[in-house]
Amino acid sequence: MTDKMKSFRVLSSMTLRNIKVYAKDRMAILLSLLTQIIVLTLYLLFLKANYVDVINEQLAAVKNLVNKADIEALVNSWLVSGVIGTSVVTVALNTLNLMVKDREDKIDFDYRASAVHGSTVVMSYFLGSVACTFITSSVLLSAGYVFLAATGTFCLTVPQMLQTYALTLLGSVSGTIVLMLFVSFFKKSSTFSAFSVLVSTSIGFIVGAYIPVSQFDENVQTVVNLVPGSHIAAMIRSVLVTPAIDNIDKALNGADHGAFAAQAREMFALKLKIFGNEADTSFMLLYTAAVIALFTALNIIVYRVTSKRKD
């Protein structure tokens, strides 16, 4: 067996171990989904009624042309995008807790004493986190599609569905690689938990899961839209919400001269505003790719520095 094959087997085994540890920890899974539970609860209690009322007010003059199902499709699709936009961050963060636990339990000492290369250990954490994040978020996305279908508000094509799963994978990679840099500095679970609570409570506002970022001040929009997760959430939101807006626009058949569609795209932040300029999907993809490249380099630098440090 060649060295490359041995390294691959070791990497595969360690990655599988990390996935199993997360899957067996029910509390970790629950904490991963806490933000999504909050989003769903707020939606059912407050957000849905508020946004339906706002849309009805905008369509007051031509309300008889639009079906109630089309309006609910728009709001329900926004809900699903918020759930997935937050899950690729919160799940990634909670899966990376294993890095801190292994460091706290001195398991990393065993790795250093073995023949396993340090980069293999780091890569196993990364791959394990990406796998857990993508699987969990995909399950949530599939559940979201079932919800849309059950409520009669599903209006996506198969290519659009596949696009959302691809964006979920991209979000899992970017979320993991960014958070790994911060998690690498934590040595105790207690301090990591405080950081995790901070991220989990703020990410819903940052990606527009509670309130569309278009409702924020322009300077605040710039700040939150510099966060990589905002771009993933916006791209998923664009794919999910656009068909619902298009259906309403078709039903209006030019009666409002396209005013509602334009207002809805701006209201639900299908394009992000950074320093007063609109960022479309192409820019968001390039931005996400640049962030992944940057944080990959930063993670390598941090690993090389910390691997030489004696704890």
Backbone hydrogen bonds in HBPLUS format (Angstrom, degrees):
<---DONOR---> <-ACCEPTOR-->    atom                        ^
c    i                          cat <-CA-CA->   ^        H-A-AA   ^      H-
h    n   atom  resd res      DA  || num        DHA   H-A  angle D-A-AA Bond
n    s   type  num  typ     dist DA aas  dist angle  dist       angle   num
A0006-LYS N   A0002-THR O   3.03 MM   4  6.33 156.1  2.09 148.6 155.5     1
A0007-SER N   A0003-ASP O   2.88 MM   4  6.09 160.2  1.91 148.8 154.2     2
A0008-PHE N   A0004-LYS O   2.93 MM   4  6.12 152.1  2.01 142.5 150.4     3
A0009-ARG N   A0005-MET O   2.94 MM   4  6.17 156.2  2.00 146.7 152.7     4
A0010-VAL N   A0006-LYS O   2.95 MM   4  6.19 158.5  1.99 150.2 156.1     5
A0011-LEU N   A0007-SER O   2.88 MM   4  6.05 161.8  1.91 146.9 152.3     6
A0012-SER N   A0008-PHE O   2.85 MM   4  6.02 158.6  1.90 147.5 153.6     7
A0013-SER N   A0009-ARG O   2.94 MM   4  6.08 159.2  1.98 146.1 151.6     8
A0014-MET N   A0010-VAL O   2.94 MM   4  6.13 163.7  1.97 153.5 157.7     9
A0015-THR N   A0011-LEU O   2.91 MM   4  5.99 156.6  1.96 147.3 154.2    10
A0016-LEU N   A0012-SER O   2.96 MM   4  6.08 160.7  1.99 145.7 151.0    11
A0017-ARG N   A0013-SER O   2.93 MM   4  6.14 148.9  2.03 141.0 150.0    12
A0018-ASN N   A0014-MET O   3.03 MM   4  6.30 154.4  2.10 144.8 150.5    13
A0019-ILE N   A0015-THR O   3.03 MM   4  6.34 153.8  2.10 148.6 155.8    14
A0020-LYS N   A0016-LEU O   2.96 MM   4  6.16 159.8  2.00 150.2 155.3    15
A0021-VAL N   A0017-ARG O   2.99 MM   4  6.18 156.9  2.04 149.5 155.5    16
A0022-TYR N   A0018-ASN O   3.19 MM   4  6.39 160.9  2.23 143.7 148.1    17
A0023-ALA N   A0019-ILE O   2.93 MM   4  6.12 162.8  1.96 149.9 155.3    18
A0024-LYS N   A0020-LYS O   2.97 MM   4  6.08 142.9  2.11 146.2 154.4    19
A0025-ASP N   A0022-TYR O   3.13 MM   3  5.27 144.7  2.26 102.6 112.9    20
A0029-ILE N   A0025-ASP O   3.18 MM   4  6.55 155.0  2.25 149.2 156.1    21
A0030-LEU N   A0026-ARG O   2.91 MM   4  6.15 158.0  1.95 148.7 154.8    22
A0031-LEU N   A0027-MET O   2.90 MM   4  6.14 160.8  1.93 150.9 155.8    23
A0032-SER N   A0028-ALA O   2.92 MM   4  6.09 143.3  2.06 138.8 149.4    24
A0033-LEU N   A0029-ILE O   3.17 MM   4  6.45 136.2  2.37 140.2 150.7    25
A0033-LEU N   A0030-LEU O   3.09 MM   3  5.23 131.0  2.34  97.2 109.9    26
A0034-LEU N   A0031-LEU O   3.30 MM   3  5.01 161.7  2.34  96.6 102.0    27
A0037-ILE N   A0033-LEU O   2.96 MM   4  6.23 149.5  2.06 152.1 161.1    28
A0038-ILE N   A0034-LEU O   3.01 MM   4  6.31 152.8  2.08 147.9 155.2    29
A0039-VAL N   A0035-THR O   2.89 MM   4  6.20 158.8  1.94 150.4 156.1    30
A0040-LEU N   A0036-GLN O   2.96 MM   4  6.15 163.0  1.99 146.6 150.7    31
A0041-THR N   A0037-ILE O   2.91 MM   4  6.08 159.0  1.95 145.9 152.1    32
A0042-LEU N   A0038-ILE O   2.90 MM   4  6.07 171.7  1.91 157.0 159.0    33
A0043-TYR N   A0039-VAL O   2.95 MM   4  6.05 150.0  2.04 142.8 151.9    34
A0044-LEU N   A0040-LEU O   2.98 MM   4  6.21 164.7  2.00 151.9 154.7    35
A0045-LEU N   A0041-THR O   2.98 MM   4  6.13 155.7  2.04 150.5 157.5    36
A0046-PHE N   A0042-LEU O   2.80 MM   4  5.55 161.9  1.84 144.4 150.3    37
A0047-LEU N   A0042-LEU O   2.92 MM   5  6.05 157.8  1.97 140.6 145.2    38
A0048-LYS N   A0043-TYR O   3.01 MM   5  5.29 168.4  2.02 135.9 137.6    39
A0050-ASN N   A0046-PHE O   3.16 MM   4  6.33 163.6  2.18 157.1 162.2    40
A0051-TYR N   A0047-LEU O   2.98 MM   4  6.16 168.7  1.99 161.4 163.0    41
A0052-VAL N   A0048-LYS O   2.94 MM   4  6.05 156.3  2.00 153.3 160.3    42
A0053-ASP N   A0049-ALA O   3.00 MM   4  6.12 155.5  2.06 144.1 150.6    43
A0054-VAL N   A0050-ASN O   3.01 MM   4  6.30 153.3  2.08 143.7 151.2    44
A0055-ILE N   A0051-TYR O   2.97 MM   4  6.12 162.9  2.00 146.5 150.6    45
A0056-ASN N   A0052-VAL O   2.91 MM   4  6.10 157.9  1.96 146.8 153.3    46
A0057-GLU N   A0053-ASP O   2.96 MM   4  6.19 149.5  2.05 145.1 153.2    47
A0058-GLN N   A0054-VAL O   3.05 MM   4  6.39 151.6  2.14 145.2 152.7    48
A0059-LEU N   A0055-ILE O   2.95 MM   4  6.22 139.7  2.12 143.8 155.4    49
A0060-ALA N   A0057-GLU O   3.31 MM   3  5.00 165.4  2.34 102.0 103.4    50
A0062-VAL N   A0059-LEU O   2.96 MM   3  5.38 134.5  2.17 111.7 124.6    51
A0063-LYS N   A0059-LEU O   2.65 MM   4  5.01  97.0  2.33 160.9 176.9    52
A0065-LEU N   A0062-VAL O   2.98 MM   3  5.73 164.5  2.01 123.4 128.5    53
A0066-VAL N   A0063-LYS O   3.18 MM   3  5.59 158.9  2.22 113.3 119.2    54
A0070-ASP N   A0067-ASN O   3.15 MM   3  5.38 130.2  2.41  99.9 111.9    55
A0072-GLU N   A0068-LYS O   3.01 MM   4  6.32 161.7  2.05 152.9 158.1    56
A0073-ALA N   A0069-ALA O   2.82 MM   4  5.94 143.2  1.96 140.0 150.5    57
A0074-LEU N   A0070-ASP O   3.25 MM   4  6.47 147.4  2.36 137.3 143.9    58
A0075-VAL N   A0071-ILE O   3.22 MM   4  6.60 163.0  2.25 150.8 154.0    59
A0076-ASN N   A0072-GLU O   2.78 MM   4  5.81 165.3  1.80 153.0 158.0    60
A0077-SER N   A0073-ALA O   3.01 MM   4  5.91 152.6  2.08 137.2 144.4    61
A0078-TRP N   A0074-LEU O   3.18 MM   4  6.40 149.2  2.28 139.6 147.6    62
A0079-LEU N   A0075-VAL O   3.09 MM   4  6.44 146.9  2.20 142.8 151.7    63
A0080-VAL N   A0076-ASN O   3.10 MM   4  6.48 162.0  2.13 152.2 154.7    64
A0081-SER N   A0077-SER O   3.06 MM   4  6.31 159.7  2.11 147.9 153.3    65
A0082-GLY N   A0078-TRP O   3.08 MM   4  6.29 149.7  2.17 143.8 151.6    66
A0082-GLY N   A0079-LEU O   3.07 MM   3  5.17 119.0  2.46  97.9 112.9    67
A0083-VAL N   A0079-LEU O   3.03 MM   4  6.36 153.0  2.10 153.7 161.2    68
A0084-ILE N   A0080-VAL O   3.10 MM   4  6.37 165.2  2.13 154.6 157.3    69
A0085-GLY N   A0081-SER O   2.86 MM   4  5.88 154.8  1.92 143.8 152.0    70
A0086-THR N   A0082-GLY O   3.15 MM   4  6.22 145.5  2.28 140.0 146.6    71
A0087-SER N   A0083-VAL O   3.03 MM   4  6.13 149.2  2.13 140.7 149.9    72
A0088-VAL N   A0084-ILE O   3.34 MM   4  6.41 158.0  2.39 153.5 153.5    73
A0089-VAL N   A0086-THR O   3.10 MM   3  5.48 150.2  2.19 107.7 116.9    74
A0090-THR N   A0086-THR O   2.97 MM   4  6.22 173.0  1.97 165.3 164.9    75
A0091-VAL N   A0087-SER O   2.98 MM   4  5.52 158.7  2.02 138.4 145.4    76
A0093-LEU N   A0089-VAL O   2.97 MM   4  6.15 157.5  2.02 149.2 155.7    77
A0094-ASN N   A0090-THR O   3.07 MM   4  6.27 162.0  2.11 146.3 150.3    78
A0095-THR N   A0091-VAL O   2.95 MM   4  6.15 150.8  2.04 151.6 159.5    79
A0096-LEU N   A0092-ALA O   3.14 MM   4  6.28 146.0  2.26 143.1 151.4    80
A0097-ASN N   A0094-ASN O   3.28 MM   3  5.21 155.0  2.34  96.2 103.5    81
A0098-LEU N   A0095-THR O   3.37 MM   3  6.22 169.8  2.38 116.9 119.1    82
A0099-MET N   A0096-LEU O   2.99 MM   3  5.54 142.2  2.14 112.0 120.8    83
A0100-VAL N   A0097-ASN O   3.06 MM   3  5.26 119.2  2.45  99.8 113.8    84
A0101-LYS N   A0097-ASN O   2.96 MM   4  6.32 160.9  2.00 153.4 159.3    85
A0102-ASP N   A0098-LEU O   2.90 MM   4  6.00 164.8  1.92 151.1 154.6    86
A0103-ARG N   A0099-MET O   3.12 MM   4  6.27 147.4  2.23 136.3 145.2    87
A0104-GLU N   A0100-VAL O   2.78 MM   4  6.01 154.3  1.85 149.8 157.8    88
A0105-ASP N   A0101-LYS O   2.79 MM   4  5.94 152.3  1.87 150.3 157.5    89
A0107-ILE N   A0102-ASP O   2.77 MM   5  4.85 130.8  2.02 149.8 157.3    90
A0108-ASP N   A0102-ASP O   3.35 MM   6  5.85 148.4  2.46 126.3 124.0    91
A0106-LYS N   A0103-ARG O   3.31 MM   3  5.07 158.8  2.36  97.0 102.0    92
A0109-PHE N   A0106-LYS O   3.04 MM   3  5.29 141.9  2.19 100.3 111.0    93
A0110-ASP N   A0107-ILE O   3.00 MM   3  5.22 123.9  2.33 100.3 113.9    94
A0111-TYR N   A0107-ILE O   3.20 MM   4  6.65 150.5  2.29 145.2 153.3    95
A0112-ARG N   A0108-ASP O   2.99 MM   4  6.25 154.3  2.06 142.9 149.3    96
A0113-ALA N   A0109-PHE O   2.94 MM   4  6.19 144.2  2.07 142.9 152.7    97
A0114-SER N   A0110-ASP O   3.10 MM   4  6.22 124.2  2.42 137.0 150.0    98
A0114-SER N   A0111-TYR O   3.19 MM   3  5.19 142.1  2.34  96.1 106.9    99
A0120-THR N   A0117-HIS O   2.98 MM   3  5.38 133.7  2.20 108.3 120.7   100
A0121-VAL N   A0117-HIS O   3.35 MM   4  6.81 148.8  2.45 146.8 155.3   101
A0121-VAL N   A0118-GLY O   3.10 MM   3  5.13 118.7  2.49  95.7 110.3   102
A0122-VAL N   A0118-GLY O   3.07 MM   4  6.42 163.9  2.10 155.3 158.4   103
A0123-MET N   A0119-SER O   2.92 MM   4  6.02 159.9  1.96 142.5 148.6   104
A0124-SER N   A0120-THR O   2.94 MM   4  6.07 145.5  2.06 140.8 149.7   105
A0125-TYR N   A0121-VAL O   3.16 MM   4  6.54 150.5  2.25 148.0 155.1   106
A0126-PHE N   A0122-VAL O   3.07 MM   4  6.39 159.7  2.12 149.2 154.9   107
A0127-LEU N   A0123-MET O   2.86 MM   4  6.07 174.9  1.86 157.7 158.2   108
A0128-GLY N   A0124-SER O   2.92 MM   4  5.84 157.3  1.97 140.2 147.5   109
A0129-SER N   A0125-TYR O   2.96 MM   4  6.03 157.5  2.01 144.9 151.0   110
A0130-VAL N   A0126-PHE O   2.93 MM   4  6.17 164.1  1.95 154.4 158.9   111
A0131-ALA N   A0127-LEU O   2.92 MM   4  6.04 163.0  1.95 148.3 153.1   112
A0132-CYS N   A0128-GLY O   3.01 MM   4  6.18 167.9  2.02 148.9 152.2   113
A0133-THR N   A0129-SER O   2.87 MM   4  5.94 162.4  1.91 151.3 156.8   114
A0134-PHE N   A0130-VAL O   2.87 MM   4  5.94 165.1  1.89 150.2 154.6   115
A0135-ILE N   A0131-ALA O   2.95 MM   4  6.04 166.6  1.96 151.0 155.2   116
A0136-THR N   A0132-CYS O   2.97 MM   4  5.98 168.1  1.99 146.6 150.6   117
A0137-SER N   A0133-THR O   2.90 MM   4  5.89 163.9  1.93 146.9 152.4   118
A0138-SER N   A0134-PHE O   2.82 MM   4  5.80 148.7  1.91 142.5 151.5   119
A0139-VAL N   A0135-ILE O   2.98 MM   4  6.19 150.4  2.07 146.5 154.0   120
A0140-LEU N   A0136-THR O   3.04 MM   4  6.35 157.7  2.09 147.0 153.0   121
A0141-LEU N   A0137-SER O   2.82 MM   4  6.05 152.3  1.90 143.4 151.6   122
A0142-SER N   A0138-SER O   2.83 MM   4  6.01 158.7  1.87 146.3 151.9   123
A0143-ALA N   A0139-VAL O   2.88 MM   4  6.10 154.5  1.94 145.8 153.4   124
A0144-GLY N   A0140-LEU O   2.84 MM   4  6.09 143.3  1.97 140.3 151.1   125
A0145-TYR N   A0141-LEU O   2.96 MM   4  6.33 146.1  2.08 145.2 154.0   126
A0146-VAL N   A0142-SER O   2.97 MM   4  6.31 150.7  2.06 145.2 153.5   127
A0147-PHE N   A0143-ALA O   2.89 MM   4  6.17 153.6  1.96 145.0 152.4   128
A0148-LEU N   A0144-GLY O   2.91 MM   4  6.21 157.9  1.96 147.2 152.8   129
A0149-ALA N   A0145-TYR O   2.89 MM   4  6.08 158.3  1.94 146.1 152.2   130
A0150-ALA N   A0146-VAL O   2.81 MM   4  5.96 157.8  1.86 149.3 155.8   131
A0151-THR N   A0147-PHE O   3.03 MM   4  6.19 143.9  2.16 145.1 153.7   132
A0153-THR N   A0148-LEU O   2.74 MM   5  4.92 156.8  1.80 160.8 157.3   133
A0152-GLY N   A0149-ALA O   3.13 MM   3  5.03 157.6  2.19 100.1 106.5   134
A0161-MET N   A0157-THR O   3.00 MM   4  6.32 150.1  2.09 149.4 158.3   135
A0161-MET N   A0158-VAL O   3.08 MM   3  5.02 116.9  2.50  95.7 111.3   136
A0162-LEU N   A0158-VAL O   2.95 MM   4  6.25 163.0  1.98 159.6 163.4   137
A0163-GLN N   A0159-PRO O   2.93 MM   4  6.11 145.4  2.05 140.7 150.7   138
A0164-THR N   A0160-GLN O   3.09 MM   4  6.40 147.3  2.20 142.2 149.5   139
A0164-THR N   A0161-MET O   3.13 MM   3  5.23 120.7  2.50  96.1 110.1   140
A0165-TYR N   A0161-MET O   3.19 MM   4  6.59 152.2  2.27 147.9 155.1   141
A0166-ALA N   A0162-LEU O   2.96 MM   4  6.22 152.4  2.04 145.8 153.8   142
A0167-LEU N   A0163-GLN O   2.92 MM   4  6.17 154.6  1.98 147.5 154.2   143
A0168-THR N   A0164-THR O   2.91 MM   4  6.09 141.7  2.06 138.0 148.8   144
A0169-LEU N   A0165-TYR O   3.01 MM   4  6.32 149.0  2.11 143.4 150.6   145
A0170-LEU N   A0166-ALA O   2.98 MM   4  6.30 158.5  2.03 146.0 152.0   146
A0171-GLY N   A0167-LEU O   2.80 MM   4  5.98 152.8  1.87 142.8 150.7   147
A0172-SER N   A0168-THR O   2.90 MM   4  6.10 143.4  2.04 139.5 149.4   148
A0173-VAL N   A0169-LEU O   3.02 MM   4  6.33 153.4  2.09 150.0 156.3   149
A0174-SER N   A0170-LEU O   2.95 MM   4  6.20 173.1  1.96 154.9 156.7   150
A0175-GLY N   A0171-GLY O   2.82 MM   4  5.72 160.4  1.86 142.4 149.1   151
A0176-THR N   A0172-SER O   3.12 MM   4  6.01 156.1  2.18 134.2 140.7   152
A0177-ILE N   A0173-VAL O   2.99 MM   4  6.14 171.8  2.00 155.2 157.7   153
A0178-VAL N   A0174-SER O   3.07 MM   4  6.08 156.6  2.13 146.9 152.7   154
A0179-LEU N   A0175-GLY O   3.10 MM   4  6.11 166.1  2.12 143.8 148.2   155
A0180-MET N   A0176-THR O   2.87 MM   4  5.89 148.4  1.97 150.3 158.6   156
A0183-VAL N   A0179-LEU O   2.88 MM   4  6.11 168.5  1.90 161.0 164.8   157
A0184-SER N   A0180-MET O   2.96 MM   4  5.92 143.6  2.09 144.4 151.7   158
A0185-PHE N   A0182-PHE O   3.19 MM   3  5.85 164.7  2.22 115.7 120.3   159
A0186-PHE N   A0183-VAL O   3.04 MM   3  5.45 163.3  2.06 116.0 121.3   160
A0192-PHE N   A0188-LYS O   3.16 MM   4  6.40 157.9  2.22 146.9 153.8   161
A0193-SER N   A0189-SER O   2.81 MM   4  5.93 150.5  1.90 146.2 153.6   162
A0194-ALA N   A0190-SER O   3.31 MM   4  6.61 150.9  2.40 140.2 146.4   163
A0195-PHE N   A0191-THR O   3.18 MM   4  6.48 156.9  2.23 145.2 151.0   164
A0196-SER N   A0192-PHE O   2.79 MM   4  6.04 154.2  1.86 151.2 159.4   165
A0197-VAL N   A0193-SER O   2.92 MM   4  6.16 155.0  1.99 148.9 154.3   166
A0198-LEU N   A0194-ALA O   3.13 MM   4  6.36 158.4  2.18 143.9 149.5   167
A0199-VAL N   A0195-PHE O   3.02 MM   4  6.30 162.5  2.05 153.4 157.1   168
A0200-SER N   A0196-SER O   2.89 MM   4  5.99 167.9  1.91 151.4 155.5   169
A0201-THR N   A0197-VAL O   2.99 MM   4  6.03 156.0  2.04 148.5 153.7   170
A0202-SER N   A0198-LEU O   3.22 MM   4  6.25 141.7  2.37 138.7 148.1   171
A0203-ILE N   A0199-VAL O   2.91 MM   4  5.79 150.1  2.00 156.3 161.8   172
A0205-PHE N   A0202-SER O   3.10 MM   3  5.57 129.8  2.36 110.5 122.1   173
A0206-ILE N   A0202-SER O   3.06 MM   4  6.30 160.4  2.10 152.9 159.2   174
A0207-VAL N   A0203-ILE O   3.03 MM   4  6.10 165.7  2.05 153.7 154.6   175
A0209-ALA N   A0204-GLY O   2.77 MM   5  4.91 147.2  1.87 155.7 161.7   176
A0208-GLY N   A0205-PHE O   3.30 MM   3  5.13 150.2  2.40  95.2 103.8   177
A0215-GLN N   A0212-PRO O   2.95 MM   3  5.83 171.2  1.96 127.9 130.9   178
A0216-PHE N   A0213-VAL O   3.07 MM   3  5.45 164.1  2.10 112.0 117.1   179
A0220-VAL N   A0217-ASP O   3.00 MM   3  5.17 115.8  2.43 101.0 116.9   180
A0221-GLN N   A0217-ASP O   2.83 MM   4  6.15 155.9  1.88 157.3 165.4   181
A0222-THR N   A0218-GLU O   3.13 MM   4  6.39 153.2  2.21 141.4 147.4   182
A0223-VAL N   A0219-ASN O   3.18 MM   4  6.50 157.1  2.24 144.5 149.7   183
A0224-VAL N   A0220-VAL O   2.98 MM   4  6.26 173.7  1.98 165.1 164.0   184
A0225-ASN N   A0221-GLN O   2.85 MM   4  5.80 149.3  1.95 147.1 156.4   185
A0226-LEU N   A0223-VAL O   3.27 MM   3  5.49 156.9  2.33 103.2 110.1   186
A0227-VAL N   A0224-VAL O   3.20 MM   3  5.55 155.5  2.27 105.0 112.3   187
A0230-SER N   A0227-VAL O   2.98 MM   3  5.64 146.1  2.09 120.2 129.1   188
A0231-HIS N   A0228-PRO O   3.08 MM   3  5.59 134.7  2.29 111.5 121.9   189
A0233-ALA N   A0229-GLY O   3.00 MM   4  6.19 169.1  2.01 152.1 155.2   190
A0234-ALA N   A0230-SER O   2.91 MM   4  6.01 152.9  1.98 140.2 148.0   191
A0235-MET N   A0231-HIS O   3.00 MM   4  6.16 156.1  2.05 144.8 150.5   192
A0236-ILE N   A0232-ILE O   3.02 MM   4  6.26 162.3  2.05 154.2 158.9   193
A0237-ARG N   A0233-ALA O   2.83 MM   4  5.93 157.8  1.88 145.7 153.0   194
A0238-SER N   A0234-ALA O   2.86 MM   4  6.01 150.0  1.95 142.2 150.1   195
A0239-VAL N   A0235-MET O   3.19 MM   4  6.44 157.9  2.24 144.4 148.7   196
A0240-LEU N   A0236-ILE O   3.03 MM   4  6.26 162.5  2.06 153.3 158.1   197
A0241-VAL N   A0237-ARG O   2.81 MM   4  5.71 166.4  1.83 153.4 157.7   198
A0242-THR N   A0238-SER O   3.12 MM   4  5.57 155.3  2.18 133.1 140.1   199
A0244-ALA N   A0241-VAL O   3.05 MM   3  5.40 119.9  2.43 107.8 122.5   200
A0245-ILE N   A0241-VAL O   3.07 MM   4  6.41 157.2  2.12 156.9 164.1   201
A0246-ASP N   A0242-THR O   2.85 MM   4  6.07 162.0  1.88 158.0 163.6   202
A0247-ASN N   A0243-PRO O   2.96 MM   4  6.14 149.1  2.05 143.2 150.7   203
A0248-ILE N   A0244-ALA O   3.23 MM   4  6.53 155.9  2.30 144.3 149.4   204
A0249-ASP N   A0245-ILE O   2.93 MM   4  6.18 158.3  1.97 150.6 157.5   205
A0250-LYS N   A0246-ASP O   2.86 MM   4  6.09 151.3  1.95 147.4 154.7   206
A0251-ALA N   A0247-ASN O   2.99 MM   4  6.21 152.9  2.06 141.6 149.2   207
A0252-LEU N   A0248-ILE O   2.95 MM   4  6.24 147.0  2.06 146.9 155.7   208
A0253-ASN N   A0249-ASP O   3.07 MM   4  6.34 135.7  2.28 135.5 147.3   209
A0253-ASN N   A0250-LYS O   3.09 MM   3  4.95 124.9  2.41  90.9 105.6   210
A0255-ALA N   A0252-LEU O   2.98 MM   3  5.37 157.6  2.03 113.8 121.2   211
A0257-HIS N   A0254-GLY O   3.06 MM   3  4.63 157.5  2.11  96.7 103.5   212
A0259-ALA N   A0256-ASP O   3.16 MM   3  5.56 161.0  2.20 110.5 116.4   213
A0262-ALA N   A0258-GLY O   3.24 MM   4  6.43 162.1  2.28 149.6 154.3   214
A0263-GLN N   A0259-ALA O   2.98 MM   4  6.19 161.6  2.01 152.8 158.0   215
A0264-ALA N   A0260-PHE O   2.78 MM   4  5.94 159.4  1.82 157.6 163.5   216
A0265-ARG N   A0261-ALA O   3.01 MM   4  6.15 159.7  2.05 147.6 152.4   217
A0266-GLU N   A0262-ALA O   3.19 MM   4  6.38 151.0  2.28 140.7 148.3   218
A0267-MET N   A0263-GLN O   2.77 MM   4  5.90 158.9  1.82 149.1 156.0   219
A0268-PHE N   A0264-ALA O   2.94 MM   4  5.97 170.3  1.94 151.8 153.6   220
A0270-LEU N   A0265-ARG O   3.11 MM   5  5.48 173.9  2.11 159.9 161.5   221
A0269-ALA N   A0266-GLU O   3.25 MM   3  5.05 159.5  2.29 100.0 104.8   222
A0279-ALA N   A0272-LEU O   2.59 MM   7  5.09 153.7  1.65 156.4 163.1   223
A0274-ILE N   A0277-ASN O   2.80 MM   3  5.27 160.5  1.84 154.4 153.9   224
A0277-ASN N   A0274-ILE O   3.02 MM   3  5.27 165.9  2.04 114.3 116.9   225
A0284-MET N   A0280-ASP O   3.01 MM   4  6.28 159.2  2.06 152.1 158.7   226
A0285-LEU N   A0281-THR O   2.90 MM   4  6.14 152.9  1.98 151.6 157.9   227
A0286-LEU N   A0282-SER O   3.08 MM   4  6.33 162.7  2.11 147.8 152.4   228
A0287-TYR N   A0283-PHE O   2.79 MM   4  5.97 157.1  1.84 152.6 159.8   229
A0288-THR N   A0284-MET O   2.95 MM   4  6.06 159.2  1.99 142.8 148.1   230
A0289-ALA N   A0285-LEU O   2.96 MM   4  6.17 160.1  2.00 148.5 154.0   231
A0290-ALA N   A0286-LEU O   2.92 MM   4  6.10 155.2  1.98 146.4 153.3   232
A0291-VAL N   A0287-TYR O   2.92 MM   4  6.17 153.0  1.99 147.2 154.8   233
A0292-ILE N   A0288-THR O   2.96 MM   4  6.22 159.0  2.01 149.7 155.1   234
A0293-ALA N   A0289-ALA O   3.02 MM   4  6.26 161.7  2.05 147.3 152.1   235
A0294-LEU N   A0290-ALA O   2.87 MM   4  6.04 162.4  1.90 149.5 154.7   236
A0295-PHE N   A0291-VAL O   2.91 MM   4  6.01 174.7  1.91 156.1 157.5   237
A0296-THR N   A0292-ILE O   2.93 MM   4  5.95 140.4  2.09 140.3 151.2   238
A0297-ALA N   A0293-ALA O   3.14 MM   4  6.36 159.9  2.19 146.1 150.4   239
A0298-LEU N   A0294-LEU O   2.97 MM   4  6.28 157.2  2.02 147.3 154.3   240
A0299-ASN N   A0295-PHE O   2.87 MM   4  5.89 153.8  1.94 138.2 145.0   241
A0300-ILE N   A0296-THR O   3.06 MM   4  6.30 151.2  2.14 144.6 152.0   242
A0301-ILE N   A0297-ALA O   3.03 MM   4  6.32 157.6  2.08 148.9 154.8   243
A0302-VAL N   A0298-LEU O   2.92 MM   4  6.13 166.2  1.94 151.7 155.4   244
A0303-TYR N   A0299-ASN O   2.90 MM   4  6.00 155.6  1.96 143.1 150.2   245
A0304-ARG N   A0300-ILE O   3.00 MM   4  6.21 159.7  2.04 148.0 152.8   246
A0305-VAL N   A0301-ILE O   3.06 MM   4  6.35 149.1  2.16 146.8 155.2   247
A0306-THR N   A0302-VAL O   2.85 MM   4  6.01 176.4  1.85 158.8 160.0   248
A0307-SER N   A0303-TYR O   2.85 MM   4  5.72 148.3  1.95 146.2 154.0   249
A0308-LYS N   A0305-VAL O   3.29 MM   3  5.67 149.3  2.39 105.3 113.5   250
A0309-ARG N   A0306-THR O   3.14 MM   3  5.06 150.3  2.23  98.3 107.4   251
